[in-house]
Amino acid sequence: MHSSAIHFVPGKYHSARMNLSRSASLMRLHRFALSGHCHRVEVFLTLLGIPFVAVDVDLAGGAHREPEFLRMNPFGQVPVLEDGDTVVADANAILVYLAMRYDAGGSWLPGTPREAAEVQRWLSAAASELAHGPALARVGRLFGGSVDRARVELLAGRLFGAMEATLAERAFLVGSAPTVADLALYGYTARANEGDLPLDAYPRIAQWLARVEALPGFVPMPRAA
């Protein structure tokens, strides 16, 4: 049904590695390698310096609809994270879980009311405009299927315009330091061209992508062949 590989990229967060010593086994990330949803979790694990086992789910073969997988996520979607006895499904939910449990400094999920609200606003955008705009355009181009191009282009333009305006005022989406909001928006934005959505009109987004990619421990999202 799937294959596994152990991943570990040392990060700068010593507290995360210390917390791992309490776990009896490595985390398991059930993923599809070309998924931006999965990439945002994988890159966060590596930025935190957390070793994990990547379990590649055979979506084409229907592995995500098997009873074993549906017990972990009744919606039949990747990614799913197993951390000991804790199972967390949904990419954004996993980001929040990892930040709250393994980022002792609290920088990835800031706790002030204003910053927390801004993070949530961008997570909502990742689940709406990003998912139904750039991500869906990419799925249509790479994997076929019917896509309303006018709608995906409208949503992409709305999202990229908001990001461009925000990044005119700050280095990252919520402030001067990266948060889980940046990770949630990164993957499908970085691969927007794979959905025939060029970023030429958004120079600040291009600069932001470079800043995210320069973070210690960053791993790139695979390009489609």
CYANA upper distance limits for C-alpha pairs under 8 A (distance plus 0.5 A):
  1 MET  CA     57 VAL  CA      7.24
  1 MET  CA     58 ASP  CA      6.47
  1 MET  CA     61 GLY  CA      8.30
  1 MET  CA     63 ALA  CA      6.56
  2 HIS  CA     55 VAL  CA      6.83
  2 HIS  CA     56 ASP  CA      5.57
  2 HIS  CA     57 VAL  CA      5.56
  2 HIS  CA     58 ASP  CA      6.31
  2 HIS  CA     63 ALA  CA      8.48
  3 SER  CA     55 VAL  CA      6.11
  3 SER  CA     56 ASP  CA      5.86
  3 SER  CA     57 VAL  CA      8.06
  4 SER  CA     53 VAL  CA      6.79
  4 SER  CA     54 ALA  CA      5.82
  4 SER  CA     55 VAL  CA      4.91
  4 SER  CA     56 ASP  CA      6.80
  5 ALA  CA     53 VAL  CA      5.93
  5 ALA  CA     54 ALA  CA      5.66
  5 ALA  CA     55 VAL  CA      7.25
  6 ILE  CA     51 PRO  CA      7.71
  6 ILE  CA     52 PHE  CA      6.26
  6 ILE  CA     53 VAL  CA      4.81
  6 ILE  CA     54 ALA  CA      6.61
  7 HIS  CA     51 PRO  CA      6.12
  7 HIS  CA     52 PHE  CA      5.89
  7 HIS  CA     53 VAL  CA      6.51
  7 HIS  CA     54 ALA  CA      7.36
  8 PHE  CA     46 THR  CA      7.03
  8 PHE  CA     49 GLY  CA      7.32
  8 PHE  CA     50 ILE  CA      6.94
  8 PHE  CA     51 PRO  CA      4.80
  8 PHE  CA     52 PHE  CA      7.07
  9 VAL  CA     46 THR  CA      5.63
  9 VAL  CA     47 LEU  CA      8.04
  9 VAL  CA     49 GLY  CA      6.17
  9 VAL  CA     50 ILE  CA      7.86
  9 VAL  CA     51 PRO  CA      7.60
  9 VAL  CA    217 GLY  CA      6.45
 10 PRO  CA     46 THR  CA      7.30
 10 PRO  CA     47 LEU  CA      8.10
 10 PRO  CA     48 LEU  CA      8.20
 10 PRO  CA     49 GLY  CA      4.96
 10 PRO  CA     50 ILE  CA      7.91
 10 PRO  CA    217 GLY  CA      6.95
 11 GLY  CA     46 THR  CA      6.86
 11 GLY  CA     47 LEU  CA      5.67
 11 GLY  CA     48 LEU  CA      5.69
 11 GLY  CA     49 GLY  CA      4.33
 11 GLY  CA     50 ILE  CA      8.13
 11 GLY  CA    216 PRO  CA      7.03
 11 GLY  CA    217 GLY  CA      5.96
 12 LYS  CA     47 LEU  CA      7.87
 12 LYS  CA     48 LEU  CA      7.29
 12 LYS  CA     49 GLY  CA      7.29
 12 LYS  CA    216 PRO  CA      7.76
 13 TYR  CA     17 ARG  CA      7.62
 13 TYR  CA     47 LEU  CA      8.44
 13 TYR  CA     48 LEU  CA      6.05
 13 TYR  CA     49 GLY  CA      6.99
 13 TYR  CA    103 ASP  CA      7.86
 14 HIS  CA     18 MET  CA      6.78
 14 HIS  CA     49 GLY  CA      8.39
 15 SER  CA     19 ASN  CA      6.69
 15 SER  CA    102 TYR  CA      7.51
 15 SER  CA    103 ASP  CA      7.49
 15 SER  CA    104 ALA  CA      6.75
 16 ALA  CA     20 LEU  CA      6.86
 16 ALA  CA     48 LEU  CA      6.76
 16 ALA  CA     49 GLY  CA      7.32
 16 ALA  CA     50 ILE  CA      7.15
 16 ALA  CA    102 TYR  CA      5.39
 16 ALA  CA    103 ASP  CA      6.78
 16 ALA  CA    104 ALA  CA      7.97
 17 ARG  CA     21 SER  CA      7.33
 17 ARG  CA     49 GLY  CA      7.15
 17 ARG  CA     50 ILE  CA      6.85
 18 MET  CA     22 ARG  CA      8.21
 19 ASN  CA     23 SER  CA      8.10
 19 ASN  CA    102 TYR  CA      7.29
 20 LEU  CA     50 ILE  CA      7.99
 23 SER  CA     84 GLY  CA      7.28
 24 ALA  CA     84 GLY  CA      7.76
 25 SER  CA     84 GLY  CA      7.24
 26 LEU  CA     51 PRO  CA      7.08
 26 LEU  CA     52 PHE  CA      5.79
 26 LEU  CA     53 VAL  CA      7.04
 26 LEU  CA     83 ASP  CA      7.83
 26 LEU  CA     84 GLY  CA      8.26
 27 MET  CA     51 PRO  CA      7.72
 27 MET  CA     52 PHE  CA      5.23
 27 MET  CA     53 VAL  CA      6.58
 27 MET  CA     81 LEU  CA      7.51
 27 MET  CA     82 GLU  CA      6.05
 27 MET  CA     83 ASP  CA      5.26
 27 MET  CA     84 GLY  CA      7.32
 28 ARG  CA     52 PHE  CA      6.15
 28 ARG  CA     53 VAL  CA      5.15
 28 ARG  CA     54 ALA  CA      6.45
 28 ARG  CA     55 VAL  CA      7.17
 28 ARG  CA     81 LEU  CA      6.28
 28 ARG  CA     82 GLU  CA      5.54
 28 ARG  CA     83 ASP  CA      7.29
 29 LEU  CA     42 GLU  CA      8.31
 29 LEU  CA     52 PHE  CA      7.36
 29 LEU  CA     53 VAL  CA      6.57
 29 LEU  CA     54 ALA  CA      5.41
 29 LEU  CA     55 VAL  CA      6.30
 29 LEU  CA     79 PRO  CA      7.31
 29 LEU  CA     80 VAL  CA      6.43
 29 LEU  CA     81 LEU  CA      5.20
 29 LEU  CA     82 GLU  CA      7.01
 30 HIS  CA     54 ALA  CA      6.66
 30 HIS  CA     55 VAL  CA      5.13
 30 HIS  CA     56 ASP  CA      6.47
 30 HIS  CA     57 VAL  CA      6.78
 30 HIS  CA     78 VAL  CA      6.92
 30 HIS  CA     79 PRO  CA      5.92
 30 HIS  CA     80 VAL  CA      5.60
 30 HIS  CA     81 LEU  CA      6.81
 31 ARG  CA     35 SER  CA      8.16
 31 ARG  CA     38 CYS  CA      6.11
 31 ARG  CA     54 ALA  CA      7.38
 31 ARG  CA     55 VAL  CA      6.55
 31 ARG  CA     56 ASP  CA      5.65
 31 ARG  CA     57 VAL  CA      6.23
 31 ARG  CA     78 VAL  CA      5.97
 31 ARG  CA     79 PRO  CA      5.42
 31 ARG  CA     80 VAL  CA      7.54
 32 PHE  CA     38 CYS  CA      7.03
 32 PHE  CA     56 ASP  CA      6.12
 32 PHE  CA     57 VAL  CA      6.28
 32 PHE  CA     58 ASP  CA      8.05
 32 PHE  CA     59 LEU  CA      8.00
 32 PHE  CA     78 VAL  CA      7.37
 32 PHE  CA     79 PRO  CA      7.98
 33 ALA  CA     38 CYS  CA      7.46
 33 ALA  CA     39 HIS  CA      7.70
 33 ALA  CA     56 ASP  CA      7.56
 33 ALA  CA    222 PRO  CA      7.57
 34 LEU  CA     38 CYS  CA      8.38
 34 LEU  CA     39 HIS  CA      8.22
 34 LEU  CA    221 MET  CA      7.87
 34 LEU  CA    222 PRO  CA      6.58
 34 LEU  CA    223 ARG  CA      7.81
 34 LEU  CA    224 ALA  CA      7.46
 35 SER  CA     39 HIS  CA      6.73
 36 GLY  CA     40 ARG  CA      6.74
 36 GLY  CA    135 ALA  CA      8.37
 36 GLY  CA    187 GLY  CA      5.37
 36 GLY  CA    188 TYR  CA      6.12
 36 GLY  CA    221 MET  CA      7.73
 37 HIS  CA     41 VAL  CA      7.56
 37 HIS  CA     78 VAL  CA      8.16
 37 HIS  CA     79 PRO  CA      7.35
 37 HIS  CA     91 ALA  CA      6.06
 37 HIS  CA    184 ALA  CA      8.02
 37 HIS  CA    187 GLY  CA      8.07
 38 CYS  CA     42 GLU  CA      6.77
 38 CYS  CA     78 VAL  CA      7.28
 38 CYS  CA     79 PRO  CA      5.73
 38 CYS  CA     91 ALA  CA      7.07
 39 HIS  CA     43 VAL  CA      6.42
 39 HIS  CA    187 GLY  CA      7.22
 39 HIS  CA    221 MET  CA      6.56
 40 ARG  CA     44 PHE  CA      6.74
 40 ARG  CA     91 ALA  CA      7.66
 40 ARG  CA     95 LEU  CA      8.40
 40 ARG  CA    183 LEU  CA      5.87
 40 ARG  CA    184 ALA  CA      6.24
 40 ARG  CA    186 TYR  CA      7.95
 40 ARG  CA    187 GLY  CA      7.17
 41 VAL  CA     45 LEU  CA      6.78
 41 VAL  CA     79 PRO  CA      8.37
 41 VAL  CA     91 ALA  CA      6.83
 41 VAL  CA     94 ILE  CA      7.39
 41 VAL  CA     95 LEU  CA      6.79
 42 GLU  CA     46 THR  CA      6.93
 43 VAL  CA     47 LEU  CA      6.56
 43 VAL  CA    183 LEU  CA      8.22
 43 VAL  CA    217 GLY  CA      8.32
 43 VAL  CA    218 PHE  CA      6.44
 43 VAL  CA    219 VAL  CA      6.21
 43 VAL  CA    220 PRO  CA      8.29
 44 PHE  CA     48 LEU  CA      6.61
 44 PHE  CA     95 LEU  CA      7.84
 44 PHE  CA    183 LEU  CA      7.79
 45 LEU  CA     49 GLY  CA      6.64
 45 LEU  CA     50 ILE  CA      5.69
 45 LEU  CA     51 PRO  CA      7.78
 45 LEU  CA     52 PHE  CA      8.27
 45 LEU  CA     98 LEU  CA      8.47
 46 THR  CA     50 ILE  CA      6.36
 46 THR  CA     51 PRO  CA      7.87
 46 THR  CA    217 GLY  CA      6.06
 46 THR  CA    218 PHE  CA      7.10
 46 THR  CA    219 VAL  CA      7.82
 47 LEU  CA    215 LEU  CA      8.09
 47 LEU  CA    216 PRO  CA      7.04
 47 LEU  CA    217 GLY  CA      5.26
 47 LEU  CA    218 PHE  CA      6.46
 48 LEU  CA    102 TYR  CA      8.16
 48 LEU  CA    103 ASP  CA      7.91
 48 LEU  CA    217 GLY  CA      8.38
 49 GLY  CA    217 GLY  CA      7.86
 57 VAL  CA     63 ALA  CA      6.73
 57 VAL  CA     64 HIS  CA      7.37
 57 VAL  CA     78 VAL  CA      8.46
 58 ASP  CA     62 GLY  CA      6.89
 58 ASP  CA     63 ALA  CA      5.79
 58 ASP  CA     64 HIS  CA      7.76
 59 LEU  CA     63 ALA  CA      6.15
 59 LEU  CA     64 HIS  CA      6.48
 62 GLY  CA     66 GLU  CA      7.48
 63 ALA  CA     69 PHE  CA      7.66
 64 HIS  CA     69 PHE  CA      6.10
 64 HIS  CA     70 LEU  CA      7.39
 64 HIS  CA     76 GLY  CA      5.60
 64 HIS  CA     77 GLN  CA      6.97
 64 HIS  CA     78 VAL  CA      8.20
 65 ARG  CA     69 PHE  CA      7.09
 65 ARG  CA     70 LEU  CA      6.76
 65 ARG  CA     76 GLY  CA      6.18
 66 GLU  CA     70 LEU  CA      6.70
 67 PRO  CA     71 ARG  CA      6.60
 68 GLU  CA     72 MET  CA      7.71
 69 PHE  CA     73 ASN  CA      6.88
 69 PHE  CA     74 PRO  CA      8.34
 69 PHE  CA     76 GLY  CA      7.42
 70 LEU  CA     74 PRO  CA      4.99
 70 LEU  CA     75 PHE  CA      7.45
 70 LEU  CA     76 GLY  CA      6.11
 72 MET  CA     80 VAL  CA      7.73
 72 MET  CA     87 VAL  CA      7.17
 72 MET  CA     88 VAL  CA      8.41
 72 MET  CA     89 ALA  CA      7.84
 73 ASN  CA     77 GLN  CA      7.18
 73 ASN  CA     80 VAL  CA      7.67
 73 ASN  CA     89 ALA  CA      6.50
 77 GLN  CA     89 ALA  CA      8.44
 77 GLN  CA     90 ASP  CA      8.10
 78 VAL  CA     89 ALA  CA      7.88
 78 VAL  CA     90 ASP  CA      7.55
 78 VAL  CA     91 ALA  CA      8.29
 79 PRO  CA     89 ALA  CA      6.79
 79 PRO  CA     90 ASP  CA      6.60
 79 PRO  CA     91 ALA  CA      6.48
 80 VAL  CA     87 VAL  CA      7.60
 80 VAL  CA     88 VAL  CA      6.31
 80 VAL  CA     89 ALA  CA      4.95
 80 VAL  CA     90 ASP  CA      7.07
 80 VAL  CA     91 ALA  CA      8.14
 80 VAL  CA     94 ILE  CA      8.41
 81 LEU  CA     87 VAL  CA      6.20
 81 LEU  CA     88 VAL  CA      5.70
 81 LEU  CA     89 ALA  CA      6.84
 81 LEU  CA     94 ILE  CA      7.54
 82 GLU  CA     86 THR  CA      6.36
 82 GLU  CA     87 VAL  CA      5.09
 82 GLU  CA     88 VAL  CA      7.07
 83 ASP  CA     87 VAL  CA      6.78
 88 VAL  CA     93 ALA  CA      7.58
 88 VAL  CA     94 ILE  CA      6.45
 88 VAL  CA     97 TYR  CA      8.35
 89 ALA  CA     93 ALA  CA      7.25
 89 ALA  CA     94 ILE  CA      7.05
 90 ASP  CA     94 ILE  CA      6.68
 91 ALA  CA     95 LEU  CA      6.87
 92 ASN  CA     96 VAL  CA      6.89
 92 ASN  CA    123 LEU  CA      7.25
 92 ASN  CA    184 ALA  CA      7.39
 93 ALA  CA     97 TYR  CA      6.67
 94 ILE  CA     98 LEU  CA      6.57
 95 LEU  CA     99 ALA  CA      6.61
 95 LEU  CA    180 VAL  CA      6.89
 96 VAL  CA    100 MET  CA      6.61
 96 VAL  CA    109 LEU  CA      7.70
 96 VAL  CA    180 VAL  CA      8.04
 97 TYR  CA    101 ARG  CA      6.56
 98 LEU  CA    102 TYR  CA      6.00
 98 LEU  CA    103 ASP  CA      7.67
 99 ALA  CA    103 ASP  CA      5.51
 99 ALA  CA    106 GLY  CA      7.58
 99 ALA  CA    108 TRP  CA      6.57
 99 ALA  CA    109 LEU  CA      6.56
 99 ALA  CA    180 VAL  CA      8.39
100 MET  CA    104 ALA  CA      8.11
100 MET  CA    106 GLY  CA      7.79
100 MET  CA    109 LEU  CA      7.78
103 ASP  CA    107 SER  CA      7.78
103 ASP  CA    108 TRP  CA      7.59
106 GLY  CA    110 PRO  CA      6.25
106 GLY  CA    111 GLY  CA      7.91
107 SER  CA    177 ALA  CA      8.27
107 SER  CA    178 PRO  CA      8.31
107 SER  CA    179 THR  CA      7.23
108 TRP  CA    178 PRO  CA      7.07
108 TRP  CA    179 THR  CA      4.61
108 TRP  CA    180 VAL  CA      6.01
109 LEU  CA    116 ALA  CA      7.50
109 LEU  CA    119 VAL  CA      7.98
109 LEU  CA    179 THR  CA      6.45
109 LEU  CA    180 VAL  CA      6.87
110 PRO  CA    115 GLU  CA      6.51
110 PRO  CA    116 ALA  CA      6.31
110 PRO  CA    179 THR  CA      8.17
111 GLY  CA    115 GLU  CA      7.23
111 GLY  CA    116 ALA  CA      6.10
112 THR  CA    116 ALA  CA      6.35
113 PRO  CA    117 ALA  CA      6.55
114 ARG  CA    118 GLU  CA      6.78
115 GLU  CA    119 VAL  CA      6.69
115 GLU  CA    174 VAL  CA      7.11
116 ALA  CA    120 GLN  CA      6.74
117 ALA  CA    121 ARG  CA      6.63
118 GLU  CA    122 TRP  CA      6.91
118 GLU  CA    174 VAL  CA      6.76
119 VAL  CA    123 LEU  CA      6.72
119 VAL  CA    174 VAL  CA      7.07
119 VAL  CA    179 THR  CA      7.99
119 VAL  CA    180 VAL  CA      7.78
119 VAL  CA    181 ALA  CA      5.87
120 GLN  CA    124 SER  CA      6.59
120 GLN  CA    181 ALA  CA      8.16
121 ARG  CA    125 ALA  CA      6.84
122 TRP  CA    126 ALA  CA      6.65
122 TRP  CA    173 LEU  CA      8.45
122 TRP  CA    181 ALA  CA      6.14
122 TRP  CA    184 ALA  CA      8.40
122 TRP  CA    185 LEU  CA      8.14
123 LEU  CA    127 ALA  CA      6.89
123 LEU  CA    181 ALA  CA      6.39
123 LEU  CA    184 ALA  CA      7.01
123 LEU  CA    185 LEU  CA      8.36
124 SER  CA    128 SER  CA      6.68
125 ALA  CA    129 GLU  CA      5.80
125 ALA  CA    130 LEU  CA      6.64
125 ALA  CA    159 LEU  CA      8.08
126 ALA  CA    130 LEU  CA      5.26
126 ALA  CA    131 ALA  CA      6.56
126 ALA  CA    184 ALA  CA      6.64
126 ALA  CA    185 LEU  CA      6.29
127 ALA  CA    131 ALA  CA      5.91
127 ALA  CA    132 HIS  CA      8.40
128 SER  CA    132 HIS  CA      6.33
128 SER  CA    133 GLY  CA      8.44
129 GLU  CA    133 GLY  CA      5.91
129 GLU  CA    134 PRO  CA      8.35
129 GLU  CA    155 LEU  CA      5.87
129 GLU  CA    156 ALA  CA      7.13
129 GLU  CA    158 ARG  CA      8.26
129 GLU  CA    159 LEU  CA      6.64
130 LEU  CA    134 PRO  CA      6.05
130 LEU  CA    135 ALA  CA      6.55
130 LEU  CA    155 LEU  CA      7.99
130 LEU  CA    156 ALA  CA      7.31
130 LEU  CA    159 LEU  CA      7.48
130 LEU  CA    185 LEU  CA      7.78
130 LEU  CA    188 TYR  CA      7.69
130 LEU  CA    189 THR  CA      8.36
131 ALA  CA    135 ALA  CA      5.41
131 ALA  CA    136 LEU  CA      6.65
132 HIS  CA    136 LEU  CA      5.72
132 HIS  CA    137 ALA  CA      8.32
132 HIS  CA    152 VAL  CA      6.86
132 HIS  CA    155 LEU  CA      7.69
133 GLY  CA    137 ALA  CA      6.60
133 GLY  CA    151 ARG  CA      7.79
133 GLY  CA    152 VAL  CA      4.56
133 GLY  CA    153 GLU  CA      6.93
133 GLY  CA    154 LEU  CA      8.03
133 GLY  CA    155 LEU  CA      5.50
133 GLY  CA    156 ALA  CA      5.42
134 PRO  CA    138 ARG  CA      6.67
134 PRO  CA    152 VAL  CA      7.07
134 PRO  CA    153 GLU  CA      8.20
134 PRO  CA    155 LEU  CA      8.35
134 PRO  CA    156 ALA  CA      6.17
134 PRO  CA    188 TYR  CA      6.69
134 PRO  CA    189 THR  CA      7.38
134 PRO  CA    192 ALA  CA      6.16
134 PRO  CA    195 GLY  CA      7.02
134 PRO  CA    197 LEU  CA      7.60
135 ALA  CA    139 VAL  CA      6.80
135 ALA  CA    188 TYR  CA      6.09
135 ALA  CA    192 ALA  CA      8.01
135 ALA  CA    195 GLY  CA      8.05
136 LEU  CA    140 GLY  CA      6.66
136 LEU  CA    147 VAL  CA      7.81
136 LEU  CA    152 VAL  CA      7.53
136 LEU  CA    195 GLY  CA      8.35
137 ALA  CA    141 ARG  CA      6.87
137 ALA  CA    147 VAL  CA      7.37
137 ALA  CA    149 ARG  CA      7.73
137 ALA  CA    152 VAL  CA      6.69
137 ALA  CA    195 GLY  CA      5.16
137 ALA  CA    196 ASP  CA      7.90
137 ALA  CA    197 LEU  CA      8.41
138 ARG  CA    142 LEU  CA      6.52
138 ARG  CA    191 ARG  CA      8.41
138 ARG  CA    192 ALA  CA      7.39
138 ARG  CA    193 ASN  CA      8.47
138 ARG  CA    194 GLU  CA      5.98
138 ARG  CA    195 GLY  CA      4.19
138 ARG  CA    196 ASP  CA      7.97
139 VAL  CA    143 PHE  CA      5.91
139 VAL  CA    144 GLY  CA      7.30
139 VAL  CA    145 GLY  CA      8.42
139 VAL  CA    195 GLY  CA      7.72
140 GLY  CA    144 GLY  CA      5.18
140 GLY  CA    145 GLY  CA      5.98
140 GLY  CA    146 SER  CA      7.15
140 GLY  CA    147 VAL  CA      6.44
140 GLY  CA    195 GLY  CA      7.78
141 ARG  CA    194 GLU  CA      7.61
141 ARG  CA    195 GLY  CA      6.16
141 ARG  CA    196 ASP  CA      8.30
142 LEU  CA    194 GLU  CA      8.02
142 LEU  CA    195 GLY  CA      8.18
142 LEU  CA    224 ALA  CA      8.15
147 VAL  CA    152 VAL  CA      8.27
148 ASP  CA    152 VAL  CA      6.85
149 ARG  CA    153 GLU  CA      6.46
150 ALA  CA    154 LEU  CA      6.62
151 ARG  CA    155 LEU  CA      6.68
152 VAL  CA    156 ALA  CA      6.47
153 GLU  CA    157 GLY  CA      6.48
153 GLU  CA    197 LEU  CA      7.99
154 LEU  CA    158 ARG  CA      6.69
155 LEU  CA    159 LEU  CA      6.61
156 ALA  CA    160 PHE  CA      6.42
156 ALA  CA    197 LEU  CA      8.37
157 GLY  CA    161 GLY  CA      6.30
158 ARG  CA    162 ALA  CA      6.82
159 LEU  CA    163 MET  CA      6.72
160 PHE  CA    164 GLU  CA      6.42
160 PHE  CA    202 TYR  CA      7.84
160 PHE  CA    205 ILE  CA      8.27
161 GLY  CA    165 ALA  CA      6.71
161 GLY  CA    202 TYR  CA      8.30
162 ALA  CA    166 THR  CA      6.69
163 MET  CA    167 LEU  CA      6.52
163 MET  CA    173 LEU  CA      7.81
163 MET  CA    205 ILE  CA      7.49
164 GLU  CA    168 ALA  CA      6.79
164 GLU  CA    202 TYR  CA      6.68
164 GLU  CA    203 PRO  CA      8.29
164 GLU  CA    204 ARG  CA      6.24
164 GLU  CA    205 ILE  CA      6.31
165 ALA  CA    169 GLU  CA      7.81
166 THR  CA    170 ARG  CA      7.21
166 THR  CA    173 LEU  CA      7.03
167 LEU  CA    171 ALA  CA      6.49
167 LEU  CA    172 PHE  CA      6.90
167 LEU  CA    173 LEU  CA      6.90
167 LEU  CA    204 ARG  CA      6.58
167 LEU  CA    205 ILE  CA      7.55
167 LEU  CA    208 TRP  CA      7.95
168 ALA  CA    204 ARG  CA      7.16
170 ARG  CA    174 VAL  CA      8.12
170 ARG  CA    175 GLY  CA      6.16
170 ARG  CA    176 SER  CA      6.49
171 ALA  CA    175 GLY  CA      6.94
171 ALA  CA    176 SER  CA      5.71
171 ALA  CA    177 ALA  CA      7.69
171 ALA  CA    208 TRP  CA      7.27
172 PHE  CA    176 SER  CA      6.25
172 PHE  CA    177 ALA  CA      6.60
172 PHE  CA    178 PRO  CA      6.20
172 PHE  CA    179 THR  CA      8.42
172 PHE  CA    182 ASP  CA      7.35
172 PHE  CA    208 TRP  CA      7.21
173 LEU  CA    178 PRO  CA      7.95
173 LEU  CA    179 THR  CA      8.36
173 LEU  CA    181 ALA  CA      7.29
173 LEU  CA    182 ASP  CA      6.64
174 VAL  CA    178 PRO  CA      7.90
174 VAL  CA    179 THR  CA      7.58
174 VAL  CA    181 ALA  CA      7.94
178 PRO  CA    182 ASP  CA      6.64
178 PRO  CA    212 VAL  CA      8.16
179 THR  CA    183 LEU  CA      7.55
180 VAL  CA    184 ALA  CA      6.64
181 ALA  CA    185 LEU  CA      6.89
182 ASP  CA    186 TYR  CA      6.38
182 ASP  CA    212 VAL  CA      8.11
183 LEU  CA    187 GLY  CA      7.87
185 LEU  CA    189 THR  CA      6.84
186 TYR  CA    190 ALA  CA      6.38
186 TYR  CA    209 LEU  CA      7.46
186 TYR  CA    212 VAL  CA      8.31
187 GLY  CA    191 ARG  CA      6.83
187 GLY  CA    221 MET  CA      6.90
188 TYR  CA    192 ALA  CA      6.24
190 ALA  CA    209 LEU  CA      7.32
191 ARG  CA    195 GLY  CA      7.99
191 ARG  CA    223 ARG  CA      8.04
192 ALA  CA    196 ASP  CA      7.16
192 ALA  CA    197 LEU  CA      5.67
192 ALA  CA    198 PRO  CA      6.94
192 ALA  CA    199 LEU  CA      7.89
193 ASN  CA    197 LEU  CA      5.33
193 ASN  CA    198 PRO  CA      5.53
193 ASN  CA    199 LEU  CA      7.88
194 GLU  CA    224 ALA  CA      8.19
199 LEU  CA    203 PRO  CA      8.06
199 LEU  CA    205 ILE  CA      8.24
199 LEU  CA    206 ALA  CA      7.90
202 TYR  CA    206 ALA  CA      7.13
203 PRO  CA    207 GLN  CA      6.87
204 ARG  CA    208 TRP  CA      6.62
205 ILE  CA    209 LEU  CA      6.62
206 ALA  CA    210 ALA  CA      6.94
207 GLN  CA    211 ARG  CA      6.89
208 TRP  CA    212 VAL  CA      6.79
209 LEU  CA    213 GLU  CA      6.67
210 ALA  CA    214 ALA  CA      6.67
211 ARG  CA    215 LEU  CA      7.30
212 VAL  CA    218 PHE  CA      8.17
213 GLU  CA    218 PHE  CA      6.44
213 GLU  CA    219 VAL  CA      8.14
213 GLU  CA    220 PRO  CA      7.78
214 ALA  CA    218 PHE  CA      7.43
